Amino acid sequence: MGCLGVALVFAASGVALVFRGKLPLYRQRRFFTFGSAALPEVGRALYRRGYGFIAVAVFLMLGLLLTTE
């Protein structure tokens, strides 16, 4: 259960970082953009770090899925 909690915290943190990184585009009413090319430097770093957190959460959850009987 502890590993699941850690994975969920990583996932929630990653989603929050992606949202915070894309906030300048949302303020410009540009909701459907892909990638980090249109983001400012600070937003680009938050966006990439957020997806890194999400990737860690996915690997933790896959590990839980594979070890659960």
mmCIF file as Biopython writes it, N, C-alpha, C and O atoms, coordinates in Angstrom:
data_model
#
loop_
_atom_site.group_PDB
_atom_site.id
_atom_site.type_symbol
_atom_site.label_atom_id
_atom_site.label_alt_id
_atom_site.label_comp_id
_atom_site.label_asym_id
_atom_site.label_entity_id
_atom_site.label_seq_id
_atom_site.pdbx_PDB_ins_code
_atom_site.Cartn_x
_atom_site.Cartn_y
_atom_site.Cartn_z
_atom_site.occupancy
_atom_site.B_iso_or_equiv
_atom_site.auth_seq_id
_atom_site.auth_asym_id
_atom_site.pdbx_PDB_model_num
ATOM 1   N N  . MET A ? 1  ? 0.814  -1.196  0.000   1.0 0.0 1  A 1 
ATOM 2   C CA . MET A ? 1  ? 0.000  0.000   0.000   1.0 0.0 1  A 1 
ATOM 3   C C  . MET A ? 1  ? 0.857  1.259   0.000   1.0 0.0 1  A 1 
ATOM 4   O O  . MET A ? 1  ? 0.470  2.278   -0.572  1.0 0.0 1  A 1 
ATOM 5   N N  . GLY A ? 2  ? 1.990  1.191   0.623   1.0 0.0 2  A 1 
ATOM 6   C CA . GLY A ? 2  ? 2.867  2.358   0.658   1.0 0.0 2  A 1 
ATOM 7   C C  . GLY A ? 2  ? 3.383  2.729   -0.716  1.0 0.0 2  A 1 
ATOM 8   O O  . GLY A ? 2  ? 3.491  3.909   -1.047  1.0 0.0 2  A 1 
ATOM 9   N N  . CYS A ? 3  ? 3.704  1.717   -1.525  1.0 0.0 3  A 1 
ATOM 10  C CA . CYS A ? 3  ? 4.195  1.973   -2.874  1.0 0.0 3  A 1 
ATOM 11  C C  . CYS A ? 3  ? 3.100  2.583   -3.741  1.0 0.0 3  A 1 
ATOM 12  O O  . CYS A ? 3  ? 3.380  3.439   -4.581  1.0 0.0 3  A 1 
ATOM 13  N N  . LEU A ? 4  ? 1.875  2.158   -3.549  1.0 0.0 4  A 1 
ATOM 14  C CA . LEU A ? 4  ? 0.754  2.740   -4.283  1.0 0.0 4  A 1 
ATOM 15  C C  . LEU A ? 4  ? 0.577  4.205   -3.914  1.0 0.0 4  A 1 
ATOM 16  O O  . LEU A ? 4  ? 0.335  5.045   -4.781  1.0 0.0 4  A 1 
ATOM 17  N N  . GLY A ? 5  ? 0.698  4.505   -2.647  1.0 0.0 5  A 1 
ATOM 18  C CA . GLY A ? 5  ? 0.597  5.897   -2.203  1.0 0.0 5  A 1 
ATOM 19  C C  . GLY A ? 5  ? 1.681  6.763   -2.806  1.0 0.0 5  A 1 
ATOM 20  O O  . GLY A ? 5  ? 1.422  7.890   -3.229  1.0 0.0 5  A 1 
ATOM 21  N N  . VAL A ? 6  ? 2.900  6.239   -2.848  1.0 0.0 6  A 1 
ATOM 22  C CA . VAL A ? 6  ? 4.013  6.979   -3.453  1.0 0.0 6  A 1 
ATOM 23  C C  . VAL A ? 6  ? 3.750  7.207   -4.935  1.0 0.0 6  A 1 
ATOM 24  O O  . VAL A ? 6  ? 3.995  8.296   -5.454  1.0 0.0 6  A 1 
ATOM 25  N N  . ALA A ? 7  ? 3.253  6.179   -5.615  1.0 0.0 7  A 1 
ATOM 26  C CA . ALA A ? 7  ? 2.956  6.303   -7.044  1.0 0.0 7  A 1 
ATOM 27  C C  . ALA A ? 7  ? 1.870  7.346   -7.282  1.0 0.0 7  A 1 
ATOM 28  O O  . ALA A ? 7  ? 1.968  8.135   -8.222  1.0 0.0 7  A 1 
ATOM 29  N N  . LEU A ? 8  ? 0.855  7.359   -6.457  1.0 0.0 8  A 1 
ATOM 30  C CA . LEU A ? 8  ? -0.217 8.337   -6.617  1.0 0.0 8  A 1 
ATOM 31  C C  . LEU A ? 8  ? 0.263  9.758   -6.338  1.0 0.0 8  A 1 
ATOM 32  O O  . LEU A ? 8  ? -0.173 10.704  -6.995  1.0 0.0 8  A 1 
ATOM 33  N N  . VAL A ? 9  ? 1.157  9.910   -5.367  1.0 0.0 9  A 1 
ATOM 34  C CA . VAL A ? 9  ? 1.726  11.231  -5.086  1.0 0.0 9  A 1 
ATOM 35  C C  . VAL A ? 9  ? 2.560  11.705  -6.271  1.0 0.0 9  A 1 
ATOM 36  O O  . VAL A ? 9  ? 2.474  12.869  -6.664  1.0 0.0 9  A 1 
ATOM 37  N N  . PHE A ? 10 ? 3.368  10.810  -6.843  1.0 0.0 10 A 1 
ATOM 38  C CA . PHE A ? 10 ? 4.148  11.167  -8.023  1.0 0.0 10 A 1 
ATOM 39  C C  . PHE A ? 10 ? 3.234  11.553  -9.180  1.0 0.0 10 A 1 
ATOM 40  O O  . PHE A ? 10 ? 3.500  12.532  -9.877  1.0 0.0 10 A 1 
ATOM 41  N N  . ALA A ? 11 ? 2.167  10.799  -9.390  1.0 0.0 11 A 1 
ATOM 42  C CA . ALA A ? 11 ? 1.246  11.080  -10.489 1.0 0.0 11 A 1 
ATOM 43  C C  . ALA A ? 11 ? 0.552  12.435  -10.292 1.0 0.0 11 A 1 
ATOM 44  O O  . ALA A ? 11 ? 0.471  13.234  -11.226 1.0 0.0 11 A 1 
ATOM 45  N N  . ALA A ? 12 ? 0.062  12.687  -9.095  1.0 0.0 12 A 1 
ATOM 46  C CA . ALA A ? 12 ? -0.619 13.953  -8.829  1.0 0.0 12 A 1 
ATOM 47  C C  . ALA A ? 12 ? 0.345  15.136  -8.946  1.0 0.0 12 A 1 
ATOM 48  O O  . ALA A ? 12 ? -0.018 16.188  -9.473  1.0 0.0 12 A 1 
ATOM 49  N N  . SER A ? 13 ? 1.569  14.958  -8.454  1.0 0.0 13 A 1 
ATOM 50  C CA . SER A ? 13 ? 2.566  16.019  -8.575  1.0 0.0 13 A 1 
ATOM 51  C C  . SER A ? 13 ? 2.911  16.280  -10.031 1.0 0.0 13 A 1 
ATOM 52  O O  . SER A ? 13 ? 3.079  17.430  -10.436 1.0 0.0 13 A 1 
ATOM 53  N N  . GLY A ? 14 ? 3.016  15.226  -10.813 1.0 0.0 14 A 1 
ATOM 54  C CA . GLY A ? 14 ? 3.318  15.377  -12.232 1.0 0.0 14 A 1 
ATOM 55  C C  . GLY A ? 14 ? 2.224  16.114  -12.974 1.0 0.0 14 A 1 
ATOM 56  O O  . GLY A ? 14 ? 2.509  16.990  -13.791 1.0 0.0 14 A 1 
ATOM 57  N N  . VAL A ? 15 ? 0.980  15.773  -12.700 1.0 0.0 15 A 1 
ATOM 58  C CA . VAL A ? 15 ? -0.137 16.459  -13.346 1.0 0.0 15 A 1 
ATOM 59  C C  . VAL A ? 15 ? -0.151 17.936  -12.941 1.0 0.0 15 A 1 
ATOM 60  O O  . VAL A ? 15 ? -0.402 18.804  -13.777 1.0 0.0 15 A 1 
ATOM 61  N N  . ALA A ? 16 ? 0.116  18.223  -11.673 1.0 0.0 16 A 1 
ATOM 62  C CA . ALA A ? 16 ? 0.152  19.615  -11.215 1.0 0.0 16 A 1 
ATOM 63  C C  . ALA A ? 16 ? 1.282  20.389  -11.893 1.0 0.0 16 A 1 
ATOM 64  O O  . ALA A ? 16 ? 1.100  21.552  -12.255 1.0 0.0 16 A 1 
ATOM 65  N N  . LEU A ? 17 ? 2.446  19.761  -12.068 1.0 0.0 17 A 1 
ATOM 66  C CA . LEU A ? 17 ? 3.557  20.436  -12.731 1.0 0.0 17 A 1 
ATOM 67  C C  . LEU A ? 17 ? 3.270  20.684  -14.209 1.0 0.0 17 A 1 
ATOM 68  O O  . LEU A ? 17 ? 3.612  21.742  -14.736 1.0 0.0 17 A 1 
ATOM 69  N N  . VAL A ? 18 ? 2.653  19.731  -14.871 1.0 0.0 18 A 1 
ATOM 70  C CA . VAL A ? 18 ? 2.289  19.927  -16.284 1.0 0.0 18 A 1 
ATOM 71  C C  . VAL A ? 18 ? 1.278  21.063  -16.401 1.0 0.0 18 A 1 
ATOM 72  O O  . VAL A ? 18 ? 1.399  21.914  -17.282 1.0 0.0 18 A 1 
ATOM 73  N N  . PHE A ? 19 ? 0.287  21.081  -15.523 1.0 0.0 19 A 1 
ATOM 74  C CA . PHE A ? 19 ? -0.705 22.158  -15.541 1.0 0.0 19 A 1 
ATOM 75  C C  . PHE A ? 19 ? -0.041 23.509  -15.308 1.0 0.0 19 A 1 
ATOM 76  O O  . PHE A ? 19 ? -0.320 24.474  -16.019 1.0 0.0 19 A 1 
ATOM 77  N N  . ARG A ? 20 ? 0.837  23.575  -14.313 1.0 0.0 20 A 1 
ATOM 78  C CA . ARG A ? 20 ? 1.523  24.844  -13.997 1.0 0.0 20 A 1 
ATOM 79  C C  . ARG A ? 20 ? 2.416  25.283  -15.152 1.0 0.0 20 A 1 
ATOM 80  O O  . ARG A ? 20 ? 2.522  26.476  -15.437 1.0 0.0 20 A 1 
ATOM 81  N N  . GLY A ? 21 ? 3.054  24.333  -15.815 1.0 0.0 21 A 1 
ATOM 82  C CA . GLY A ? 21 ? 3.914  24.673  -16.941 1.0 0.0 21 A 1 
ATOM 83  C C  . GLY A ? 21 ? 3.131  25.196  -18.130 1.0 0.0 21 A 1 
ATOM 84  O O  . GLY A ? 21 ? 3.615  26.062  -18.859 1.0 0.0 21 A 1 
ATOM 85  N N  . LYS A ? 22 ? 1.926  24.681  -18.335 1.0 0.0 22 A 1 
ATOM 86  C CA . LYS A ? 22 ? 1.109  25.095  -19.476 1.0 0.0 22 A 1 
ATOM 87  C C  . LYS A ? 22 ? 0.180  26.257  -19.154 1.0 0.0 22 A 1 
ATOM 88  O O  . LYS A ? 22 ? -0.560 26.705  -20.030 1.0 0.0 22 A 1 
ATOM 89  N N  . LEU A ? 23 ? 0.198  26.749  -17.937 1.0 0.0 23 A 1 
ATOM 90  C CA . LEU A ? 23 ? -0.686 27.832  -17.531 1.0 0.0 23 A 1 
ATOM 91  C C  . LEU A ? 23 ? -0.572 29.080  -18.415 1.0 0.0 23 A 1 
ATOM 92  O O  . LEU A ? 23 ? -1.602 29.677  -18.729 1.0 0.0 23 A 1 
ATOM 93  N N  . PRO A ? 24 ? 0.625  29.500  -18.830 1.0 0.0 24 A 1 
ATOM 94  C CA . PRO A ? 24 ? 0.680  30.666  -19.727 1.0 0.0 24 A 1 
ATOM 95  C C  . PRO A ? 24 ? -0.080 30.452  -21.043 1.0 0.0 24 A 1 
ATOM 96  O O  . PRO A ? 24 ? -0.664 31.397  -21.575 1.0 0.0 24 A 1 
ATOM 97  N N  . LEU A ? 25 ? -0.078 29.246  -21.562 1.0 0.0 25 A 1 
ATOM 98  C CA . LEU A ? 25 ? -0.831 28.976  -22.790 1.0 0.0 25 A 1 
ATOM 99  C C  . LEU A ? 25 ? -2.327 28.971  -22.516 1.0 0.0 25 A 1 
ATOM 100 O O  . LEU A ? 25 ? -3.109 29.425  -23.351 1.0 0.0 25 A 1 
ATOM 101 N N  . TYR A ? 26 ? -2.732 28.467  -21.367 1.0 0.0 26 A 1 
ATOM 102 C CA . TYR A ? 26 ? -4.145 28.468  -21.011 1.0 0.0 26 A 1 
ATOM 103 C C  . TYR A ? 26 ? -4.665 29.902  -20.882 1.0 0.0 26 A 1 
ATOM 104 O O  . TYR A ? 26 ? -5.804 30.190  -21.248 1.0 0.0 26 A 1 
ATOM 105 N N  . ARG A ? 27 ? -3.831 30.787  -20.364 1.0 0.0 27 A 1 
ATOM 106 C CA . ARG A ? 27 ? -4.245 32.190  -20.236 1.0 0.0 27 A 1 
ATOM 107 C C  . ARG A ? 27 ? -4.424 32.852  -21.599 1.0 0.0 27 A 1 
ATOM 108 O O  . ARG A ? 27 ? -5.197 33.800  -21.736 1.0 0.0 27 A 1 
ATOM 109 N N  . GLN A ? 28 ? -3.713 32.351  -22.601 1.0 0.0 28 A 1 
ATOM 110 C CA . GLN A ? 28 ? -3.863 32.856  -23.973 1.0 0.0 28 A 1 
ATOM 111 C C  . GLN A ? 28 ? -4.989 32.141  -24.711 1.0 0.0 28 A 1 
ATOM 112 O O  . GLN A ? 28 ? -5.192 32.362  -25.905 1.0 0.0 28 A 1 
ATOM 113 N N  . ARG A ? 29 ? -5.717 31.289  -24.005 1.0 0.0 29 A 1 
ATOM 114 C CA . ARG A ? 29 ? -6.816 30.485  -24.560 1.0 0.0 29 A 1 
ATOM 115 C C  . ARG A ? 29 ? -6.327 29.521  -25.640 1.0 0.0 29 A 1 
ATOM 116 O O  . ARG A ? 29 ? -7.028 29.263  -26.618 1.0 0.0 29 A 1 
ATOM 117 N N  . ARG A ? 30 ? -5.135 29.000  -25.453 1.0 0.0 30 A 1 
ATOM 118 C CA . ARG A ? 30 ? -4.571 27.970  -26.333 1.0 0.0 30 A 1 
ATOM 119 C C  . ARG A ? 30 ? -4.581 26.666  -25.551 1.0 0.0 30 A 1 
ATOM 120 O O  . ARG A ? 30 ? -3.614 26.337  -24.863 1.0 0.0 30 A 1 
ATOM 121 N N  . PHE A ? 31 ? -5.683 25.923  -25.661 1.0 0.0 31 A 1 
ATOM 122 C CA . PHE A ? 31 ? -5.888 24.752  -24.828 1.0 0.0 31 A 1 
ATOM 123 C C  . PHE A ? 31 ? -5.351 23.468  -25.449 1.0 0.0 31 A 1 
ATOM 124 O O  . PHE A ? 31 ? -4.981 22.547  -24.721 1.0 0.0 31 A 1 
ATOM 125 N N  . PHE A ? 32 ? -5.302 23.387  -26.756 1.0 0.0 32 A 1 
ATOM 126 C CA . PHE A ? 32 ? -4.935 22.140  -27.422 1.0 0.0 32 A 1 
ATOM 127 C C  . PHE A ? 32 ? -3.598 22.284  -28.131 1.0 0.0 32 A 1 
ATOM 128 O O  . PHE A ? 32 ? -3.541 22.363  -29.358 1.0 0.0 32 A 1 
ATOM 129 N N  . THR A ? 33 ? -2.529 22.318  -27.356 1.0 0.0 33 A 1 
ATOM 130 C CA . THR A ? 33 ? -1.176 22.348  -27.910 1.0 0.0 33 A 1 
ATOM 131 C C  . THR A ? 33 ? -0.448 21.093  -27.451 1.0 0.0 33 A 1 
ATOM 132 O O  . THR A ? 33 ? -0.713 20.568  -26.369 1.0 0.0 33 A 1 
ATOM 133 N N  . PHE A ? 34 ? 0.455  20.625  -28.271 1.0 0.0 34 A 1 
ATOM 134 C CA . PHE A ? 34 ? 1.212  19.422  -27.944 1.0 0.0 34 A 1 
ATOM 135 C C  . PHE A ? 34 ? 2.695  19.772  -27.901 1.0 0.0 34 A 1 
ATOM 136 O O  . PHE A ? 34 ? 3.186  20.549  -28.720 1.0 0.0 34 A 1 
ATOM 137 N N  . GLY A ? 35 ? 3.391  19.197  -26.948 1.0 0.0 35 A 1 
ATOM 138 C CA . GLY A ? 35 ? 4.814  19.452  -26.818 1.0 0.0 35 A 1 
ATOM 139 C C  . GLY A ? 35 ? 5.092  20.724  -26.042 1.0 0.0 35 A 1 
ATOM 140 O O  . GLY A ? 35 ? 4.184  21.402  -25.562 1.0 0.0 35 A 1 
ATOM 141 N N  . SER A ? 36 ? 6.364  21.024  -25.938 1.0 0.0 36 A 1 
ATOM 142 C CA . SER A ? 36 ? 6.775  22.164  -25.124 1.0 0.0 36 A 1 
ATOM 143 C C  . SER A ? 36 ? 7.342  23.312  -25.942 1.0 0.0 36 A 1 
ATOM 144 O O  . SER A ? 36 ? 7.901  24.248  -25.371 1.0 0.0 36 A 1 
ATOM 145 N N  . ALA A ? 37 ? 7.216  23.268  -27.256 1.0 0.0 37 A 1 
ATOM 146 C CA . ALA A ? 37 ? 7.829  24.292  -28.105 1.0 0.0 37 A 1 
ATOM 147 C C  . ALA A ? 37 ? 7.221  25.673  -27.892 1.0 0.0 37 A 1 
ATOM 148 O O  . ALA A ? 37 ? 7.938  26.670  -27.984 1.0 0.0 37 A 1 
ATOM 149 N N  . ALA A ? 38 ? 5.936  25.763  -27.612 1.0 0.0 38 A 1 
ATOM 150 C CA . ALA A ? 38 ? 5.267  27.056  -27.469 1.0 0.0 38 A 1 
ATOM 151 C C  . ALA A ? 38 ? 5.389  27.629  -26.060 1.0 0.0 38 A 1 
ATOM 152 O O  . ALA A ? 38 ? 4.924  28.739  -25.803 1.0 0.0 38 A 1 
ATOM 153 N N  . LEU A ? 39 ? 6.003  26.890  -25.154 1.0 0.0 39 A 1 
ATOM 154 C CA . LEU A ? 39 ? 6.093  27.326  -23.758 1.0 0.0 39 A 1 
ATOM 155 C C  . LEU A ? 39 ? 7.316  28.202  -23.533 1.0 0.0 39 A 1 
ATOM 156 O O  . LEU A ? 39 ? 8.320  28.058  -24.231 1.0 0.0 39 A 1 
ATOM 157 N N  . PRO A ? 40 ? 7.239  29.112  -22.561 1.0 0.0 40 A 1 
ATOM 158 C CA . PRO A ? 40 ? 8.454  29.844  -22.155 1.0 0.0 40 A 1 
ATOM 159 C C  . PRO A ? 40 ? 9.417  28.892  -21.439 1.0 0.0 40 A 1 
ATOM 160 O O  . PRO A ? 40 ? 9.036  27.779  -21.076 1.0 0.0 40 A 1 
ATOM 161 N N  . GLU A ? 41 ? 10.650 29.326  -21.239 1.0 0.0 41 A 1 
ATOM 162 C CA . GLU A ? 41 ? 11.686 28.457  -20.663 1.0 0.0 41 A 1 
ATOM 163 C C  . GLU A ? 41 ? 11.282 27.860  -19.318 1.0 0.0 41 A 1 
ATOM 164 O O  . GLU A ? 41 ? 11.449 26.660  -19.099 1.0 0.0 41 A 1 
ATOM 165 N N  . VAL A ? 42 ? 10.760 28.675  -18.426 1.0 0.0 42 A 1 
ATOM 166 C CA . VAL A ? 42 ? 10.380 28.168  -17.098 1.0 0.0 42 A 1 
ATOM 167 C C  . VAL A ? 42 ? 9.255  27.150  -17.230 1.0 0.0 42 A 1 
ATOM 168 O O  . VAL A ? 42 ? 9.282  26.104  -16.583 1.0 0.0 42 A 1 
ATOM 169 N N  . GLY A ? 43 ? 8.275  27.452  -18.061 1.0 0.0 43 A 1 
ATOM 170 C CA . GLY A ? 43 ? 7.170  26.528  -18.278 1.0 0.0 43 A 1 
ATOM 171 C C  . GLY A ? 43 ? 7.629  25.236  -18.920 1.0 0.0 43 A 1 
ATOM 172 O O  . GLY A ? 43 ? 7.104  24.164  -18.618 1.0 0.0 43 A 1 
ATOM 173 N N  . ARG A ? 44 ? 8.606  25.335  -19.803 1.0 0.0 44 A 1 
ATOM 174 C CA . ARG A ? 44 ? 9.138  24.148  -20.478 1.0 0.0 44 A 1 
ATOM 175 C C  . ARG A ? 44 ? 9.802  23.213  -19.481 1.0 0.0 44 A 1 
ATOM 176 O O  . ARG A ? 44 ? 9.647  21.995  -19.573 1.0 0.0 44 A 1 
ATOM 177 N N  . ALA A ? 45 ? 10.545 23.775  -18.522 1.0 0.0 45 A 1 
ATOM 178 C CA . ALA A ? 45 ? 11.204 22.950  -17.506 1.0 0.0 45 A 1 
ATOM 179 C C  . ALA A ? 45 ? 10.168 22.266  -16.605 1.0 0.0 45 A 1 
ATOM 180 O O  . ALA A ? 45 ? 10.310 21.086  -16.283 1.0 0.0 45 A 1 
ATOM 181 N N  . LEU A ? 46 ? 9.136  22.999  -16.202 1.0 0.0 46 A 1 
ATOM 182 C CA . LEU A ? 46 ? 8.086  22.409  -15.365 1.0 0.0 46 A 1 
ATOM 183 C C  . LEU A ? 46 ? 7.341  21.316  -16.120 1.0 0.0 46 A 1 
ATOM 184 O O  . LEU A ? 46 ? 7.021  20.272  -15.551 1.0 0.0 46 A 1 
ATOM 185 N N  . TYR A ? 47 ? 7.065  21.552  -17.391 1.0 0.0 47 A 1 
ATOM 186 C CA . TYR A ? 47 ? 6.356  20.593  -18.240 1.0 0.0 47 A 1 
ATOM 187 C C  . TYR A ? 47 ? 7.137  19.287  -18.335 1.0 0.0 47 A 1 
ATOM 188 O O  . TYR A ? 47 ? 6.569  18.208  -18.168 1.0 0.0 47 A 1 
ATOM 189 N N  . ARG A ? 48 ? 8.428  19.384  -18.603 1.0 0.0 48 A 1 
ATOM 190 C CA . ARG A ? 48 ? 9.252  18.176  -18.734 1.0 0.0 48 A 1 
ATOM 191 C C  . ARG A ? 48 ? 9.411  17.463  -17.407 1.0 0.0 48 A 1 
ATOM 192 O O  . ARG A ? 48 ? 9.376  16.233  -17.357 1.0 0.0 48 A 1 
ATOM 193 N N  . ARG A ? 49 ? 9.584  18.213  -16.332 1.0 0.0 49 A 1 
ATOM 194 C CA . ARG A ? 49 ? 9.703  17.594  -15.009 1.0 0.0 49 A 1 
ATOM 195 C C  . ARG A ? 49 ? 8.405  16.898  -14.626 1.0 0.0 49 A 1 
ATOM 196 O O  . ARG A ? 49 ? 8.430  15.829  -14.017 1.0 0.0 49 A 1 
ATOM 197 N N  . GLY A ? 50 ? 7.273  17.494  -14.979 1.0 0.0 50 A 1 
ATOM 198 C CA . GLY A ? 50 ? 5.979  16.883  -14.700 1.0 0.0 50 A 1 
ATOM 199 C C  . GLY A ? 50 ? 5.814  15.554  -15.407 1.0 0.0 50 A 1 
ATOM 200 O O  . GLY A ? 50 ? 5.334  14.589  -14.813 1.0 0.0 50 A 1 
ATOM 201 N N  . TYR A ? 51 ? 6.208  15.493  -16.680 1.0 0.0 51 A 1 
ATOM 202 C CA . TYR A ? 51 ? 6.114  14.226  -17.392 1.0 0.0 51 A 1 
ATOM 203 C C  . TYR A ? 51 ? 7.111  13.203  -16.856 1.0 0.0 51 A 1 
ATOM 204 O O  . TYR A ? 51 ? 6.863  12.000  -16.937 1.0 0.0 51 A 1 
ATOM 205 N N  . GLY A ? 52 ? 8.226  13.663  -16.314 1.0 0.0 52 A 1 
ATOM 206 C CA . GLY A ? 52 ? 9.150  12.742  -15.645 1.0 0.0 52 A 1 
ATOM 207 C C  . GLY A ? 52 ? 8.516  12.124  -14.411 1.0 0.0 52 A 1 
ATOM 208 O O  . GLY A ? 52 ? 8.659  10.926  -14.169 1.0 0.0 52 A 1 
ATOM 209 N N  . PHE A ? 53 ? 7.815  12.936  -13.630 1.0 0.0 53 A 1 
ATOM 210 C CA . PHE A ? 53 ? 7.114  12.425  -12.451 1.0 0.0 53 A 1 
ATOM 211 C C  . PHE A ? 53 ? 6.034  11.431  -12.852 1.0 0.0 53 A 1 
ATOM 212 O O  . PHE A ? 53 ? 5.865  10.397  -12.206 1.0 0.0 53 A 1 
ATOM 213 N N  . ILE A ? 54 ? 5.304  11.743  -13.919 1.0 0.0 54 A 1 
ATOM 214 C CA . ILE A ? 54 ? 4.258  10.839  -14.385 1.0 0.0 54 A 1 
ATOM 215 C C  . ILE A ? 54 ? 4.861  9.518   -14.841 1.0 0.0 54 A 1 
ATOM 216 O O  . ILE A ? 54 ? 4.285  8.458   -14.591 1.0 0.0 54 A 1 
ATOM 217 N N  . ALA A ? 55 ? 6.009  9.566   -15.505 1.0 0.0 55 A 1 
ATOM 218 C CA . ALA A ? 55 ? 6.666  8.332   -15.956 1.0 0.0 55 A 1 
ATOM 219 C C  . ALA A ? 55 ? 7.081  7.474   -14.763 1.0 0.0 55 A 1 
ATOM 220 O O  . ALA A ? 55 ? 6.915  6.254   -14.794 1.0 0.0 55 A 1 
ATOM 221 N N  . VAL A ? 56 ? 7.616  8.093   -13.717 1.0 0.0 56 A 1 
ATOM 222 C CA . VAL A ? 56 ? 7.987  7.349   -12.515 1.0 0.0 56 A 1 
ATOM 223 C C  . VAL A ? 56 ? 6.749  6.688   -11.911 1.0 0.0 56 A 1 
ATOM 224 O O  . VAL A ? 56 ? 6.806  5.531   -11.495 1.0 0.0 56 A 1 
ATOM 225 N N  . ALA A ? 57 ? 5.642  7.409   -11.863 1.0 0.0 57 A 1 
ATOM 226 C CA . ALA A ? 57 ? 4.408  6.849   -11.312 1.0 0.0 57 A 1 
ATOM 227 C C  . ALA A ? 57 ? 3.920  5.662   -12.136 1.0 0.0 57 A 1 
ATOM 228 O O  . ALA A ? 57 ? 3.460  4.666   -11.578 1.0 0.0 57 A 1 
ATOM 229 N N  . VAL A ? 58 ? 4.018  5.762   -13.453 1.0 0.0 58 A 1 
ATOM 230 C CA . VAL A ? 58 ? 3.592  4.651   -14.313 1.0 0.0 58 A 1 
ATOM 231 C C  . VAL A ? 58 ? 4.451  3.420   -14.064 1.0 0.0 58 A 1 
ATOM 232 O O  . VAL A ? 58 ? 3.926  2.311   -13.972 1.0 0.0 58 A 1 
ATOM 233 N N  . PHE A ? 59 ? 5.766  3.600   -13.953 1.0 0.0 59 A 1 
ATOM 234 C CA . PHE A ? 59 ? 6.641  2.454   -13.697 1.0 0.0 59 A 1 
ATOM 235 C C  . PHE A ? 59 ? 6.379  1.836   -12.329 1.0 0.0 59 A 1 
ATOM 236 O O  . PHE A ? 59 ? 6.417  0.614   -12.187 1.0 0.0 59 A 1 
ATOM 237 N N  . LEU A ? 60 ? 6.114  2.665   -11.323 1.0 0.0 60 A 1 
ATOM 238 C CA . LEU A ? 60 ? 5.788  2.123   -10.003 1.0 0.0 60 A 1 
ATOM 239 C C  . LEU A ? 60 ? 4.486  1.328   -10.042 1.0 0.0 60 A 1 
ATOM 240 O O  . LEU A ? 60 ? 4.388  0.255   -9.448  1.0 0.0 60 A 1 
ATOM 241 N N  . MET A ? 61 ? 3.498  1.856   -10.738 1.0 0.0 61 A 1 
ATOM 242 C CA . MET A ? 61 ? 2.215  1.144   -10.824 1.0 0.0 61 A 1 
ATOM 243 C C  . MET A ? 61 ? 2.332  -0.133  -11.646 1.0 0.0 61 A 1 
ATOM 244 O O  . MET A ? 61 ? 1.694  -1.135  -11.323 1.0 0.0 61 A 1 
ATOM 245 N N  . LEU A ? 62 ? 3.138  -0.109  -12.705 1.0 0.0 62 A 1 
ATOM 246 C CA . LEU A ? 62 ? 3.372  -1.336  -13.467 1.0 0.0 62 A 1 
ATOM 247 C C  . LEU A ? 62 ? 4.089  -2.378  -12.611 1.0 0.0 62 A 1 
ATOM 248 O O  . LEU A ? 62 ? 3.775  -3.566  -12.681 1.0 0.0 62 A 1 
ATOM 249 N N  . GLY A ? 63 ? 5.053  -1.930  -11.802 1.0 0.0 63 A 1 
ATOM 250 C CA . GLY A ? 63 ? 5.729  -2.845  -10.891 1.0 0.0 63 A 1 
ATOM 251 C C  . GLY A ? 63 ? 4.766  -3.453  -9.887  1.0 0.0 63 A 1 
ATOM 252 O O  . GLY A ? 63 ? 4.857  -4.642  -9.580  1.0 0.0 63 A 1 
ATOM 253 N N  . LEU A ? 64 ? 3.853  -2.654  -9.377  1.0 0.0 64 A 1 
ATOM 254 C CA . LEU A ? 64 ? 2.839  -3.195  -8.472  1.0 0.0 64 A 1 
ATOM 255 C C  . LEU A ? 64 ? 1.935  -4.191  -9.172  1.0 0.0 64 A 1 
ATOM 256 O O  . LEU A ? 64 ? 1.578  -5.220  -8.600  1.0 0.0 64 A 1 
ATOM 257 N N  . LEU A ? 65 ? 1.565  -3.890  -10.404 1.0 0.0 65 A 1 
ATOM 258 C CA . LEU A ? 65 ? 0.709  -4.792  -11.158 1.0 0.0 65 A 1 
ATOM 259 C C  . LEU A ? 65 ? 1.382  -6.123  -11.408 1.0 0.0 65 A 1 
ATOM 260 O O  . LEU A ? 65 ? 0.739  -7.170  -11.339 1.0 0.0 65 A 1 
ATOM 261 N N  . LEU A ? 66 ? 2.677  -6.091  -11.699 1.0 0.0 66 A 1 
ATOM 262 C CA . LEU A ? 66 ? 3.408  -7.330  -11.994 1.0 0.0 66 A 1 
ATOM 263 C C  . LEU A ? 66 ? 3.696  -8.164  -10.744 1.0 0.0 66 A 1 
ATOM 264 O O  . LEU A ? 66 ? 3.828  -9.384  -10.831 1.0 0.0 66 A 1 
ATOM 265 N N  . THR A ? 67 ? 3.793  -7.514  -9.590  1.0 0.0 67 A 1 
ATOM 266 C CA . THR A ? 67 ? 4.111  -8.253  -8.362  1.0 0.0 67 A 1 
ATOM 267 C C  . THR A ? 67 ? 2.874  -8.688  -7.601  1.0 0.0 67 A 1 
ATOM 268 O O  . THR A ? 67 ? 2.980  -9.497  -6.679  1.0 0.0 67 A 1 
ATOM 269 N N  . THR A ? 68 ? 1.716  -8.183  -7.953  1.0 0.0 68 A 1 
ATOM 270 C CA . THR A ? 68 ? 0.468  -8.537  -7.268  1.0 0.0 68 A 1 
ATOM 271 C C  . THR A ? 68 ? -0.089 -9.819  -7.851  1.0 0.0 68 A 1 
ATOM 272 O O  . THR A ? 68 ? -0.184 -9.973  -9.069  1.0 0.0 68 A 1 
ATOM 273 N N  . GLU A ? 69 ? -0.450 -10.720 -6.987  1.0 0.0 69 A 1 
ATOM 274 C CA . GLU A ? 69 ? -1.002 -11.999 -7.454  1.0 0.0 69 A 1 
ATOM 275 C C  . GLU A ? 69 ? -2.498 -12.037 -7.346  1.0 0.0 69 A 1 
ATOM 276 O O  . GLU A ? 69 ? -3.117 -13.041 -7.698  1.0 0.0 69 A 1 
#
